[in-house]
Amino acid sequence: MTKQFAVGDHVRWNSEAGYVQGVIIKKHTHDVEYKGHVRHCTESDPQYEIKSDRTDHVAMHKGGALTKL
């Protein structure tokens, strides 16, 4: 089972430019189209939309890529 997070959790993840921190704004538990691609999500393996603390950029990641701060 992957790590589970909730909306409002402050997390960080590793991006191409280094570590980024942000707040989870949405939890997806069903397949969703995101930036032109279908992201596969389930109740036991959700994906999270996270808004960066430094910019308005929104990213989507699985729980395994995130660390709670």
Phi, psi and omega in degrees: 000140182275168177297141179249138179229169180234158175303134181099345178294141177265123186227171172222157178211162181266121177248179179300331183264006182114192182286140179235143178242149178190184182243135178291126180252343180200142177246126181253127179243003176227153181311140183217145174274128183221119180053042174085003181230146176279125177258126183272123183224147175223172177301320183273347179220068183285168170239154188236137171269129184232130177264125181299142176292328188267334182226180176270008181297136175245128180242161175234130181217156171281161182301328181296340180269355187251151173232128180284136180261000000 
